[in-house]
Amino acid sequence: YNQIEVSPGDQFKIAFTIPWGTFSYSRMPFGLTNAGATFQWVMEFTFKGMMGK
């Protein structure tokens, strides 16, 4: 599993906000292939019970 460290100056680019706060990754959560689509899918899957409330 490749874990690529994200530069502290770039962490805001992969941050996400939920009712409990704003969070960002310090390492890439997955590989670089289809990163944007994969990230969106993971976030929707993870927070599907909280979305729309």
mmCIF entry with sequence, helices, sheets and N, C-alpha, C, O atoms, coordinates in Angstrom:
data_MODEL
# 
_entry.id   MODEL 
# 
_entity.id                         1 
_entity.type                       polymer 
_entity.pdbx_number_of_molecules   1 
# 
_entity_poly.entity_id                      1 
_entity_poly.type                           'polypeptide(L)' 
_entity_poly.nstd_linkage                   no 
_entity_poly.nstd_monomer                   no 
_entity_poly.pdbx_seq_one_letter_code       YNQIEVSPGDQFKIAFTIPWGTFSYSRMPFGLTNAGATFQWVMEFTFKGMMGK 
_entity_poly.pdbx_seq_one_letter_code_can   YNQIEVSPGDQFKIAFTIPWGTFSYSRMPFGLTNAGATFQWVMEFTFKGMMGK 
_entity_poly.pdbx_strand_id                 A 
# 
loop_
_entity_poly_seq.entity_id 
_entity_poly_seq.num 
_entity_poly_seq.mon_id 
_entity_poly_seq.hetero 
1 1  TYR n 
1 2  ASN n 
1 3  GLN n 
1 4  ILE n 
1 5  GLU n 
1 6  VAL n 
1 7  SER n 
1 8  PRO n 
1 9  GLY n 
1 10 ASP n 
1 11 GLN n 
1 12 PHE n 
1 13 LYS n 
1 14 ILE n 
1 15 ALA n 
1 16 PHE n 
1 17 THR n 
1 18 ILE n 
1 19 PRO n 
1 20 TRP n 
1 21 GLY n 
1 22 THR n 
1 23 PHE n 
1 24 SER n 
1 25 TYR n 
1 26 SER n 
1 27 ARG n 
1 28 MET n 
1 29 PRO n 
1 30 PHE n 
1 31 GLY n 
1 32 LEU n 
1 33 THR n 
1 34 ASN n 
1 35 ALA n 
1 36 GLY n 
1 37 ALA n 
1 38 THR n 
1 39 PHE n 
1 40 GLN n 
1 41 TRP n 
1 42 VAL n 
1 43 MET n 
1 44 GLU n 
1 45 PHE n 
1 46 THR n 
1 47 PHE n 
1 48 LYS n 
1 49 GLY n 
1 50 MET n 
1 51 MET n 
1 52 GLY n 
1 53 LYS n 
# 
_struct_asym.id          A 
_struct_asym.entity_id   1 
# 
loop_
_struct_conf.conf_type_id 
_struct_conf.id 
_struct_conf.pdbx_PDB_helix_id 
_struct_conf.beg_label_comp_id 
_struct_conf.beg_label_asym_id 
_struct_conf.beg_label_seq_id 
_struct_conf.pdbx_beg_PDB_ins_code 
_struct_conf.end_label_comp_id 
_struct_conf.end_label_asym_id 
_struct_conf.end_label_seq_id 
_struct_conf.pdbx_end_PDB_ins_code 
_struct_conf.beg_auth_comp_id 
_struct_conf.beg_auth_asym_id 
_struct_conf.beg_auth_seq_id 
_struct_conf.end_auth_comp_id 
_struct_conf.end_auth_asym_id 
_struct_conf.end_auth_seq_id 
_struct_conf.pdbx_PDB_helix_class 
_struct_conf.details 
_struct_conf.pdbx_PDB_helix_length 
HELX_P HELX_P1 AA1 PRO A 8  ? ILE A 14 ? PRO A 8  ILE A 14 5 ? 7  
HELX_P HELX_P2 AA2 ALA A 35 ? THR A 46 ? ALA A 35 THR A 46 1 ? 12 
# 
_struct_conf_type.id          HELX_P 
_struct_conf_type.criteria    ? 
_struct_conf_type.reference   ? 
# 
_struct_sheet.id               AA1 
_struct_sheet.type             ? 
_struct_sheet.number_strands   2 
_struct_sheet.details          ? 
# 
_struct_sheet_order.sheet_id     AA1 
_struct_sheet_order.range_id_1   1 
_struct_sheet_order.range_id_2   2 
_struct_sheet_order.offset       ? 
_struct_sheet_order.sense        anti-parallel 
# 
loop_
_struct_sheet_range.sheet_id 
_struct_sheet_range.id 
_struct_sheet_range.beg_label_comp_id 
_struct_sheet_range.beg_label_asym_id 
_struct_sheet_range.beg_label_seq_id 
_struct_sheet_range.pdbx_beg_PDB_ins_code 
_struct_sheet_range.end_label_comp_id 
_struct_sheet_range.end_label_asym_id 
_struct_sheet_range.end_label_seq_id 
_struct_sheet_range.pdbx_end_PDB_ins_code 
_struct_sheet_range.beg_auth_comp_id 
_struct_sheet_range.beg_auth_asym_id 
_struct_sheet_range.beg_auth_seq_id 
_struct_sheet_range.end_auth_comp_id 
_struct_sheet_range.end_auth_asym_id 
_struct_sheet_range.end_auth_seq_id 
AA1 1 PHE A 16 ? ILE A 18 ? PHE A 16 ILE A 18 
AA1 2 GLY A 21 ? PHE A 23 ? GLY A 21 PHE A 23 
# 
loop_
_atom_site.group_PDB 
_atom_site.id 
_atom_site.type_symbol 
_atom_site.label_atom_id 
_atom_site.label_alt_id 
_atom_site.label_comp_id 
_atom_site.label_asym_id 
_atom_site.label_entity_id 
_atom_site.label_seq_id 
_atom_site.pdbx_PDB_ins_code 
_atom_site.Cartn_x 
_atom_site.Cartn_y 
_atom_site.Cartn_z 
_atom_site.occupancy 
_atom_site.B_iso_or_equiv 
_atom_site.pdbx_formal_charge 
_atom_site.auth_seq_id 
_atom_site.auth_comp_id 
_atom_site.auth_asym_id 
_atom_site.auth_atom_id 
_atom_site.pdbx_PDB_model_num 
ATOM 1   N N  . TYR A 1 1  ? 0.850   -1.177 0.000   1.00 0.00 ? 1  TYR A N  1 
ATOM 2   C CA . TYR A 1 1  ? 0.000   0.000  0.000   1.00 0.00 ? 1  TYR A CA 1 
ATOM 3   C C  . TYR A 1 1  ? 0.888   1.230  0.000   1.00 0.00 ? 1  TYR A C  1 
ATOM 4   O O  . TYR A 1 1  ? 1.725   1.393  0.888   1.00 0.00 ? 1  TYR A O  1 
ATOM 5   N N  . ASN A 1 2  ? 0.715   2.085  -0.975  1.00 0.00 ? 2  ASN A N  1 
ATOM 6   C CA . ASN A 1 2  ? 1.520   3.307  -1.073  1.00 0.00 ? 2  ASN A CA 1 
ATOM 7   C C  . ASN A 1 2  ? 0.859   4.426  -0.290  1.00 0.00 ? 2  ASN A C  1 
ATOM 8   O O  . ASN A 1 2  ? -0.305  4.756  -0.514  1.00 0.00 ? 2  ASN A O  1 
ATOM 9   N N  . GLN A 1 3  ? 1.608   4.999  0.621   1.00 0.00 ? 3  GLN A N  1 
ATOM 10  C CA . GLN A 1 3  ? 1.121   6.164  1.352   1.00 0.00 ? 3  GLN A CA 1 
ATOM 11  C C  . GLN A 1 3  ? 2.028   7.331  1.013   1.00 0.00 ? 3  GLN A C  1 
ATOM 12  O O  . GLN A 1 3  ? 3.179   7.381  1.446   1.00 0.00 ? 3  GLN A O  1 
ATOM 13  N N  . ILE A 1 4  ? 1.511   8.259  0.245   1.00 0.00 ? 4  ILE A N  1 
ATOM 14  C CA . ILE A 1 4  ? 2.276   9.414  -0.194  1.00 0.00 ? 4  ILE A CA 1 
ATOM 15  C C  . ILE A 1 4  ? 1.955   10.576 0.734   1.00 0.00 ? 4  ILE A C  1 
ATOM 16  O O  . ILE A 1 4  ? 0.793   10.948 0.895   1.00 0.00 ? 4  ILE A O  1 
ATOM 17  N N  . GLU A 1 5  ? 2.986   11.146 1.341   1.00 0.00 ? 5  GLU A N  1 
ATOM 18  C CA . GLU A 1 5  ? 2.785   12.268 2.250   1.00 0.00 ? 5  GLU A CA 1 
ATOM 19  C C  . GLU A 1 5  ? 2.351   13.505 1.474   1.00 0.00 ? 5  GLU A C  1 
ATOM 20  O O  . GLU A 1 5  ? 2.894   13.806 0.411   1.00 0.00 ? 5  GLU A O  1 
ATOM 21  N N  . VAL A 1 6  ? 1.380   14.207 2.009   1.00 0.00 ? 6  VAL A N  1 
ATOM 22  C CA . VAL A 1 6  ? 0.885   15.439 1.405   1.00 0.00 ? 6  VAL A CA 1 
ATOM 23  C C  . VAL A 1 6  ? 1.591   16.607 2.077   1.00 0.00 ? 6  VAL A C  1 
ATOM 24  O O  . VAL A 1 6  ? 1.668   16.672 3.304   1.00 0.00 ? 6  VAL A O  1 
ATOM 25  N N  . SER A 1 7  ? 2.097   17.512 1.284   1.00 0.00 ? 7  SER A N  1 
ATOM 26  C CA . SER A 1 7  ? 2.767   18.693 1.816   1.00 0.00 ? 7  SER A CA 1 
ATOM 27  C C  . SER A 1 7  ? 1.806   19.472 2.714   1.00 0.00 ? 7  SER A C  1 
ATOM 28  O O  . SER A 1 7  ? 0.641   19.644 2.355   1.00 0.00 ? 7  SER A O  1 
ATOM 29  N N  . PRO A 1 8  ? 2.270   19.948 3.877   1.00 0.00 ? 8  PRO A N  1 
ATOM 30  C CA . PRO A 1 8  ? 1.382   20.711 4.763   1.00 0.00 ? 8  PRO A CA 1 
ATOM 31  C C  . PRO A 1 8  ? 0.700   21.891 4.065   1.00 0.00 ? 8  PRO A C  1 
ATOM 32  O O  . PRO A 1 8  ? -0.430  22.242 4.404   1.00 0.00 ? 8  PRO A O  1 
ATOM 33  N N  . GLY A 1 9  ? 1.371   22.493 3.109   1.00 0.00 ? 9  GLY A N  1 
ATOM 34  C CA . GLY A 1 9  ? 0.780   23.611 2.383   1.00 0.00 ? 9  GLY A CA 1 
ATOM 35  C C  . GLY A 1 9  ? -0.310  23.202 1.414   1.00 0.00 ? 9  GLY A C  1 
ATOM 36  O O  . GLY A 1 9  ? -1.058  24.052 0.931   1.00 0.00 ? 9  GLY A O  1 
ATOM 37  N N  . ASP A 1 10 ? -0.413  21.897 1.118   1.00 0.00 ? 10 ASP A N  1 
ATOM 38  C CA . ASP A 1 10 ? -1.416  21.399 0.184   1.00 0.00 ? 10 ASP A CA 1 
ATOM 39  C C  . ASP A 1 10 ? -2.538  20.617 0.858   1.00 0.00 ? 10 ASP A C  1 
ATOM 40  O O  . ASP A 1 10 ? -3.484  20.203 0.188   1.00 0.00 ? 10 ASP A O  1 
ATOM 41  N N  . GLN A 1 11 ? -2.455  20.410 2.154   1.00 0.00 ? 11 GLN A N  1 
ATOM 42  C CA . GLN A 1 11 ? -3.456  19.595 2.838   1.00 0.00 ? 11 GLN A CA 1 
ATOM 43  C C  . GLN A 1 11 ? -4.851  20.204 2.759   1.00 0.00 ? 11 GLN A C  1 
ATOM 44  O O  . GLN A 1 11 ? -5.839  19.471 2.764   1.00 0.00 ? 11 GLN A O  1 
ATOM 45  N N  . PHE A 1 12 ? -4.950  21.516 2.687   1.00 0.00 ? 12 PHE A N  1 
ATOM 46  C CA . PHE A 1 12 ? -6.273  22.145 2.594   1.00 0.00 ? 12 PHE A CA 1 
ATOM 47  C C  . PHE A 1 12 ? -6.985  21.760 1.302   1.00 0.00 ? 12 PHE A C  1 
ATOM 48  O O  . PHE A 1 12 ? -8.211  21.838 1.230   1.00 0.00 ? 12 PHE A O  1 
ATOM 49  N N  . LYS A 1 13 ? -6.241  21.349 0.287   1.00 0.00 ? 13 LYS A N  1 
ATOM 50  C CA . LYS A 1 13 ? -6.837  20.990 -1.000  1.00 0.00 ? 13 LYS A CA 1 
ATOM 51  C C  . LYS A 1 13 ? -7.628  19.686 -0.925  1.00 0.00 ? 13 LYS A C  1 
ATOM 52  O O  . LYS A 1 13 ? -8.522  19.461 -1.741  1.00 0.00 ? 13 LYS A O  1 
ATOM 53  N N  . ILE A 1 14 ? -7.311  18.823 0.043   1.00 0.00 ? 14 ILE A N  1 
ATOM 54  C CA . ILE A 1 14 ? -8.037  17.565 0.177   1.00 0.00 ? 14 ILE A CA 1 
ATOM 55  C C  . ILE A 1 14 ? -8.796  17.519 1.505   1.00 0.00 ? 14 ILE A C  1 
ATOM 56  O O  . ILE A 1 14 ? -9.058  16.446 2.048   1.00 0.00 ? 14 ILE A O  1 
ATOM 57  N N  . ALA A 1 15 ? -9.141  18.691 2.012   1.00 0.00 ? 15 ALA A N  1 
ATOM 58  C CA . ALA A 1 15 ? -9.907  18.774 3.256   1.00 0.00 ? 15 ALA A CA 1 
ATOM 59  C C  . ALA A 1 15 ? -11.389 18.571 2.962   1.00 0.00 ? 15 ALA A C  1 
ATOM 60  O O  . ALA A 1 15 ? -11.858 18.818 1.851   1.00 0.00 ? 15 ALA A O  1 
ATOM 61  N N  . PHE A 1 16 ? -12.103 18.124 3.965   1.00 0.00 ? 16 PHE A N  1 
ATOM 62  C CA . PHE A 1 16 ? -13.546 17.999 3.847   1.00 0.00 ? 16 PHE A CA 1 
ATOM 63  C C  . PHE A 1 16 ? -14.182 18.476 5.145   1.00 0.00 ? 16 PHE A C  1 
ATOM 64  O O  . PHE A 1 16 ? -13.582 18.395 6.216   1.00 0.00 ? 16 PHE A O  1 
ATOM 65  N N  . THR A 1 17 ? -15.400 18.971 5.028   1.00 0.00 ? 17 THR A N  1 
ATOM 66  C CA . THR A 1 17 ? -16.102 19.536 6.174   1.00 0.00 ? 17 THR A CA 1 
ATOM 67  C C  . THR A 1 17 ? -17.376 18.747 6.423   1.00 0.00 ? 17 THR A C  1 
ATOM 68  O O  . THR A 1 17 ? -18.139 18.459 5.501   1.00 0.00 ? 17 THR A O  1 
ATOM 69  N N  . ILE A 1 18 ? -17.591 18.405 7.678   1.00 0.00 ? 18 ILE A N  1 
ATOM 70  C CA . ILE A 1 18 ? -18.813 17.751 8.116   1.00 0.00 ? 18 ILE A CA 1 
ATOM 71  C C  . ILE A 1 18 ? -19.300 18.524 9.342   1.00 0.00 ? 18 ILE A C  1 
ATOM 72  O O  . ILE A 1 18 ? -18.575 19.384 9.842   1.00 0.00 ? 18 ILE A O  1 
ATOM 73  N N  . PRO A 1 19 ? -20.492 18.247 9.834   1.00 0.00 ? 19 PRO A N  1 
ATOM 74  C CA . PRO A 1 19 ? -20.999 19.024 10.972  1.00 0.00 ? 19 PRO A CA 1 
ATOM 75  C C  . PRO A 1 19 ? -20.085 19.043 12.200  1.00 0.00 ? 19 PRO A C  1 
ATOM 76  O O  . PRO A 1 19 ? -20.193 19.949 13.026  1.00 0.00 ? 19 PRO A O  1 
ATOM 77  N N  . TRP A 1 20 ? -19.206 18.080 12.333  1.00 0.00 ? 20 TRP A N  1 
ATOM 78  C CA . TRP A 1 20 ? -18.335 17.990 13.505  1.00 0.00 ? 20 TRP A CA 1 
ATOM 79  C C  . TRP A 1 20 ? -16.992 18.666 13.323  1.00 0.00 ? 20 TRP A C  1 
ATOM 80  O O  . TRP A 1 20 ? -16.171 18.650 14.241  1.00 0.00 ? 20 TRP A O  1 
ATOM 81  N N  . GLY A 1 21 ? -16.741 19.264 12.160  1.00 0.00 ? 21 GLY A N  1 
ATOM 82  C CA . GLY A 1 21 ? -15.495 19.986 11.951  1.00 0.00 ? 21 GLY A CA 1 
ATOM 83  C C  . GLY A 1 21 ? -14.954 19.811 10.550  1.00 0.00 ? 21 GLY A C  1 
ATOM 84  O O  . GLY A 1 21 ? -15.574 19.170 9.702   1.00 0.00 ? 21 GLY A O  1 
ATOM 85  N N  . THR A 1 22 ? -13.789 20.388 10.319  1.00 0.00 ? 22 THR A N  1 
ATOM 86  C CA . THR A 1 22 ? -13.090 20.284 9.046   1.00 0.00 ? 22 THR A CA 1 
ATOM 87  C C  . THR A 1 22 ? -11.860 19.413 9.254   1.00 0.00 ? 22 THR A C  1 
ATOM 88  O O  . THR A 1 22 ? -11.105 19.603 10.207  1.00 0.00 ? 22 THR A O  1 
ATOM 89  N N  . PHE A 1 23 ? -11.669 18.463 8.359   1.00 0.00 ? 23 PHE A N  1 
ATOM 90  C CA . PHE A 1 23 ? -10.586 17.505 8.481   1.00 0.00 ? 23 PHE A CA 1 
ATOM 91  C C  . PHE A 1 23 ? -9.808  17.439 7.177   1.00 0.00 ? 23 PHE A C  1 
ATOM 92  O O  . PHE A 1 23 ? -10.362 17.689 6.106   1.00 0.00 ? 23 PHE A O  1 
ATOM 93  N N  . SER A 1 24 ? -8.530  17.104 7.263   1.00 0.00 ? 24 SER A N  1 
ATOM 94  C CA . SER A 1 24 ? -7.721  16.923 6.059   1.00 0.00 ? 24 SER A CA 1 
ATOM 95  C C  . SER A 1 24 ? -6.768  15.759 6.272   1.00 0.00 ? 24 SER A C  1 
ATOM 96  O O  . SER A 1 24 ? -6.470  15.377 7.404   1.00 0.00 ? 24 SER A O  1 
ATOM 97  N N  . TYR A 1 25 ? -6.306  15.212 5.182   1.00 0.00 ? 25 TYR A N  1 
ATOM 98  C CA . TYR A 1 25 ? -5.390  14.081 5.224   1.00 0.00 ? 25 TYR A CA 1 
ATOM 99  C C  . TYR A 1 25 ? -3.950  14.573 5.259   1.00 0.00 ? 25 TYR A C  1 
ATOM 100 O O  . TYR A 1 25 ? -3.626  15.592 4.650   1.00 0.00 ? 25 TYR A O  1 
ATOM 101 N N  . SER A 1 26 ? -3.088  13.856 5.969   1.00 0.00 ? 26 SER A N  1 
ATOM 102 C CA . SER A 1 26 ? -1.654  14.150 5.939   1.00 0.00 ? 26 SER A CA 1 
ATOM 103 C C  . SER A 1 26 ? -0.950  13.226 4.947   1.00 0.00 ? 26 SER A C  1 
ATOM 104 O O  . SER A 1 26 ? 0.197   13.463 4.571   1.00 0.00 ? 26 SER A O  1 
ATOM 105 N N  . ARG A 1 27 ? -1.650  12.171 4.529   1.00 0.00 ? 27 ARG A N  1 
ATOM 106 C CA . ARG A 1 27 ? -1.146  11.247 3.513   1.00 0.00 ? 27 ARG A CA 1 
ATOM 107 C C  . ARG A 1 27 ? -2.271  10.961 2.530   1.00 0.00 ? 27 ARG A C  1 
ATOM 108 O O  . ARG A 1 27 ? -3.448  10.995 2.890   1.00 0.00 ? 27 ARG A O  1 
ATOM 109 N N  . MET A 1 28 ? -1.898  10.681 1.290   1.00 0.00 ? 28 MET A N  1 
ATOM 110 C CA . MET A 1 28 ? -2.910  10.351 0.289   1.00 0.00 ? 28 MET A CA 1 
ATOM 111 C C  . MET A 1 28 ? -3.648  9.098  0.743   1.00 0.00 ? 28 MET A C  1 
ATOM 112 O O  . MET A 1 28 ? -3.004  8.105  1.082   1.00 0.00 ? 28 MET A O  1 
ATOM 113 N N  . PRO A 1 29 ? -4.989  9.113  0.758   1.00 0.00 ? 29 PRO A N  1 
ATOM 114 C CA . PRO A 1 29 ? -5.738  7.968  1.259   1.00 0.00 ? 29 PRO A CA 1 
ATOM 115 C C  . PRO A 1 29 ? -5.866  6.820  0.265   1.00 0.00 ? 29 PRO A C  1 
ATOM 116 O O  . PRO A 1 29 ? -6.440  5.784  0.601   1.00 0.00 ? 29 PRO A O  1 
ATOM 117 N N  . PHE A 1 30 ? -5.346  6.977  -0.947  1.00 0.00 ? 30 PHE A N  1 
ATOM 118 C CA . PHE A 1 30 ? -5.440  5.951  -1.977  1.00 0.00 ? 30 PHE A CA 1 
ATOM 119 C C  . PHE A 1 30 ? -4.433  6.273  -3.060  1.00 0.00 ? 30 PHE A C  1 
ATOM 120 O O  . PHE A 1 30 ? -3.762  7.304  -2.994  1.00 0.00 ? 30 PHE A O  1 
ATOM 121 N N  . GLY A 1 31 ? -4.315  5.415  -4.050  1.00 0.00 ? 31 GLY A N  1 
ATOM 122 C CA . GLY A 1 31 ? -3.377  5.637  -5.145  1.00 0.00 ? 31 GLY A CA 1 
ATOM 123 C C  . GLY A 1 31 ? -3.761  6.832  -6.003  1.00 0.00 ? 31 GLY A C  1 
ATOM 124 O O  . GLY A 1 31 ? -4.827  7.418  -5.817  1.00 0.00 ? 31 GLY A O  1 
ATOM 125 N N  . LEU A 1 32 ? -2.909  7.187  -6.926  1.00 0.00 ? 32 LEU A N  1 
ATOM 126 C CA . LEU A 1 32 ? -3.125  8.378  -7.742  1.00 0.00 ? 32 LEU A CA 1 
ATOM 127 C C  . LEU A 1 32 ? -4.086  8.155  -8.909  1.00 0.00 ? 32 LEU A C  1 
ATOM 128 O O  . LEU A 1 32 ? -4.605  9.126  -9.460  1.00 0.00 ? 32 LEU A O  1 
ATOM 129 N N  . THR A 1 33 ? -4.336  6.906  -9.298  1.00 0.00 ? 33 THR A N  1 
ATOM 130 C CA . THR A 1 33 ? -5.234  6.637  -10.408 1.00 0.00 ? 33 THR A CA 1 
ATOM 131 C C  . THR A 1 33 ? -6.673  6.951  -10.012 1.00 0.00 ? 33 THR A C  1 
ATOM 132 O O  . THR A 1 33 ? -7.167  6.441  -9.007  1.00 0.00 ? 33 THR A O  1 
ATOM 133 N N  . ASN A 1 34 ? -7.331  7.770  -10.781 1.00 0.00 ? 34 ASN A N  1 
ATOM 134 C CA . ASN A 1 34 ? -8.725  8.162  -10.522 1.00 0.00 ? 34 ASN A CA 1 
ATOM 135 C C  . ASN A 1 34 ? -8.913  8.732  -9.123  1.00 0.00 ? 34 ASN A C  1 
ATOM 136 O O  . ASN A 1 34 ? -9.947  8.505  -8.493  1.00 0.00 ? 34 ASN A O  1 
ATOM 137 N N  . ALA A 1 35 ? -7.944  9.454  -8.643  1.00 0.00 ? 35 ALA A N  1 
ATOM 138 C CA . ALA A 1 35 ? -7.963  9.941  -7.262  1.00 0.00 ? 35 ALA A CA 1 
ATOM 139 C C  . ALA A 1 35 ? -9.193  10.792 -6.966  1.00 0.00 ? 35 ALA A C  1 
ATOM 140 O O  . ALA A 1 35 ? -9.828  10.609 -5.927  1.00 0.00 ? 35 ALA A O  1 
ATOM 141 N N  . GLY A 1 36 ? -9.537  11.704 -7.844  1.00 0.00 ? 36 GLY A N  1 
ATOM 142 C CA . GLY A 1 36 ? -10.686 12.573 -7.596  1.00 0.00 ? 36 GLY A CA 1 
ATOM 143 C C  . GLY A 1 36 ? -11.988 11.801 -7.498  1.00 0.00 ? 36 GLY A C  1 
ATOM 144 O O  . GLY A 1 36 ? -12.767 12.007 -6.567  1.00 0.00 ? 36 GLY A O  1 
ATOM 145 N N  . ALA A 1 37 ? -12.229 10.912 -8.452  1.00 0.00 ? 37 ALA A N  1 
ATOM 146 C CA . ALA A 1 37 ? -13.458 10.112 -8.448  1.00 0.00 ? 37 ALA A CA 1 
ATOM 147 C C  . ALA A 1 37 ? -13.489 9.158  -7.262  1.00 0.00 ? 37 ALA A C  1 
ATOM 148 O O  . ALA A 1 37 ? -14.534 8.978  -6.636  1.00 0.00 ? 37 ALA A O  1 
ATOM 149 N N  . THR A 1 38 ? -12.358 8.550  -6.951  1.00 0.00 ? 38 THR A N  1 
ATOM 150 C CA . THR A 1 38 ? -12.292 7.626  -5.816  1.00 0.00 ? 38 THR A CA 1 
ATOM 151 C C  . THR A 1 38 ? -12.544 8.360  -4.513  1.00 0.00 ? 38 THR A C  1 
ATOM 152 O O  . THR A 1 38 ? -13.282 7.868  -3.660  1.00 0.00 ? 38 THR A O  1 
ATOM 153 N N  . PHE A 1 39 ? -11.942 9.527  -4.348  1.00 0.00 ? 39 PHE A N  1 
ATOM 154 C CA . PHE A 1 39 ? -12.140 10.314 -3.134  1.00 0.00 ? 39 PHE A CA 1 
ATOM 155 C C  . PHE A 1 39 ? -13.612 10.672 -2.963  1.00 0.00 ? 39 PHE A C  1 
ATOM 156 O O  . PHE A 1 39 ? -14.157 10.540 -1.867  1.00 0.00 ? 39 PHE A O  1 
ATOM 157 N N  . GLN A 1 40 ? -14.258 11.121 -4.033  1.00 0.00 ? 40 GLN A N  1 
ATOM 158 C CA . GLN A 1 40 ? -15.674 11.485 -3.966  1.00 0.00 ? 40 GLN A CA 1 
ATOM 159 C C  . GLN A 1 40 ? -16.518 10.282 -3.575  1.00 0.00 ? 40 GLN A C  1 
ATOM 160 O O  . GLN A 1 40 ? -17.410 10.396 -2.734  1.00 0.00 ? 40 GLN A O  1 
ATOM 161 N N  . TRP A 1 41 ? -16.243 9.130  -4.178  1.00 0.00 ? 41 TRP A N  1 
ATOM 162 C CA . TRP A 1 41 ? -17.000 7.921  -3.871  1.00 0.00 ? 41 TRP A CA 1 
ATOM 163 C C  . TRP A 1 41 ? -16.820 7.521  -2.410  1.00 0.00 ? 41 TRP A C  1 
ATOM 164 O O  . TRP A 1 41 ? -17.795 7.188  -1.737  1.00 0.00 ? 41 TRP A O  1 
ATOM 165 N N  . VAL A 1 42 ? -15.589 7.549  -1.915  1.00 0.00 ? 42 VAL A N  1 
ATOM 166 C CA . VAL A 1 42 ? -15.317 7.170  -0.526  1.00 0.00 ? 42 VAL A CA 1 
ATOM 167 C C  . VAL A 1 42 ? -16.044 8.101  0.438   1.00 0.00 ? 42 VAL A C  1 
ATOM 168 O O  . VAL A 1 42 ? -16.626 7.639  1.420   1.00 0.00 ? 42 VAL A O  1 
ATOM 169 N N  . MET A 1 43 ? -16.017 9.391  0.174   1.00 0.00 ? 43 MET A N  1 
ATOM 170 C CA . MET A 1 43 ? -16.686 10.336 1.064   1.00 0.00 ? 43 MET A CA 1 
ATOM 171 C C  . MET A 1 43 ? -18.200 10.121 1.060   1.00 0.00 ? 43 MET A C  1 
ATOM 172 O O  . MET A 1 43 ? -18.827 10.140 2.119   1.00 0.00 ? 43 MET A O  1 
ATOM 173 N N  . GLU A 1 44 ? -18.790 9.918  -0.110  1.00 0.00 ? 44 GLU A N  1 
ATOM 174 C CA . GLU A 1 44 ? -20.230 9.684  -0.185  1.00 0.00 ? 44 GLU A CA 1 
ATOM 175 C C  . GLU A 1 44 ? -20.606 8.370  0.494   1.00 0.00 ? 44 GLU A C  1 
ATOM 176 O O  . GLU A 1 44 ? -21.618 8.302  1.192   1.00 0.00 ? 44 GLU A O  1 
ATOM 177 N N  . PHE A 1 45 ? -19.806 7.334  0.298   1.00 0.00 ? 45 PHE A N  1 
ATOM 178 C CA . PHE A 1 45 ? -20.069 6.042  0.929   1.00 0.00 ? 45 PHE A CA 1 
ATOM 179 C C  . PHE A 1 45 ? -19.935 6.141  2.447   1.00 0.00 ? 45 PHE A C  1 
ATOM 180 O O  . PHE A 1 45 ? -20.769 5.612  3.182   1.00 0.00 ? 45 PHE A O  1 
ATOM 181 N N  . THR A 1 46 ? -18.891 6.815  2.913   1.00 0.00 ? 46 THR A N  1 
ATOM 182 C CA . THR A 1 46 ? -18.627 6.923  4.345   1.00 0.00 ? 46 THR A CA 1 
ATOM 183 C C  . THR A 1 46 ? -19.699 7.725  5.066   1.00 0.00 ? 46 THR A C  1 
ATOM 184 O O  . THR A 1 46 ? -20.123 7.356  6.161   1.00 0.00 ? 46 THR A O  1 
ATOM 185 N N  . PHE A 1 47 ? -20.134 8.814  4.460   1.00 0.00 ? 47 PHE A N  1 
ATOM 186 C CA . PHE A 1 47 ? -21.063 9.724  5.133   1.00 0.00 ? 47 PHE A CA 1 
ATOM 187 C C  . PHE A 1 47 ? -22.491 9.639  4.604   1.00 0.00 ? 47 PHE A C  1 
ATOM 188 O O  . PHE A 1 47 ? -23.275 10.563 4.822   1.00 0.00 ? 47 PHE A O  1 
ATOM 189 N N  . LYS A 1 48 ? -22.856 8.541  3.907   1.00 0.00 ? 48 LYS A N  1 
ATOM 190 C CA . LYS A 1 48 ? -24.181 8.450  3.298   1.00 0.00 ? 48 LYS A CA 1 
ATOM 191 C C  . LYS A 1 48 ? -25.307 8.543  4.325   1.00 0.00 ? 48 LYS A C  1 
ATOM 192 O O  . LYS A 1 48 ? -26.382 9.050  4.001   1.00 0.00 ? 48 LYS A O  1 
ATOM 193 N N  . GLY A 1 49 ? -25.093 8.074  5.542   1.00 0.00 ? 49 GLY A N  1 
ATOM 194 C CA . GLY A 1 49 ? -26.118 8.167  6.576   1.00 0.00 ? 49 GLY A CA 1 
ATOM 195 C C  . GLY A 1 49 ? -26.288 9.569  7.127   1.00 0.00 ? 49 GLY A C  1 
ATOM 196 O O  . GLY A 1 49 ? -27.297 9.859  7.769   1.00 0.00 ? 49 GLY A O  1 
ATOM 197 N N  . MET A 1 50 ? -25.325 10.441 6.889   1.00 0.00 ? 50 MET A N  1 
ATOM 198 C CA . MET A 1 50 ? -25.369 11.805 7.414   1.00 0.00 ? 50 MET A CA 1 
ATOM 199 C C  . MET A 1 50 ? -25.752 12.833 6.356   1.00 0.00 ? 50 MET A C  1 
ATOM 200 O O  . MET A 1 50 ? -26.101 13.965 6.690   1.00 0.00 ? 50 MET A O  1 
ATOM 201 N N  . MET A 1 51 ? -25.692 12.452 5.096   1.00 0.00 ? 51 MET A N  1 
ATOM 202 C CA . MET A 1 51 ? -25.946 13.400 4.015   1.00 0.00 ? 51 MET A CA 1 
ATOM 203 C C  . MET A 1 51 ? -27.435 13.735 3.943   1.00 0.00 ? 51 MET A C  1 
ATOM 204 O O  . MET A 1 51 ? -28.287 12.859 4.092   1.00 0.00 ? 51 MET A O  1 
ATOM 205 N N  . GLY A 1 52 ? -27.731 14.991 3.716   1.00 0.00 ? 52 GLY A N  1 
ATOM 206 C CA . GLY A 1 52 ? -29.103 15.440 3.558   1.00 0.00 ? 52 GLY A CA 1 
ATOM 207 C C  . GLY A 1 52 ? -29.844 15.677 4.863   1.00 0.00 ? 52 GLY A C  1 
ATOM 208 O O  . GLY A 1 52 ? -31.055 15.899 4.866   1.00 0.00 ? 52 GLY A O  1 
ATOM 209 N N  . LYS A 1 53 ? -29.119 15.631 5.966   1.00 0.00 ? 53 LYS A N  1 
ATOM 210 C CA . LYS A 1 53 ? -29.781 15.849 7.264   1.00 0.00 ? 53 LYS A CA 1 
ATOM 211 C C  . LYS A 1 53 ? -29.526 17.238 7.756   1.00 0.00 ? 53 LYS A C  1 
ATOM 212 O O  . LYS A 1 53 ? -30.000 17.609 8.830   1.00 0.00 ? 53 LYS A O  1 
# 
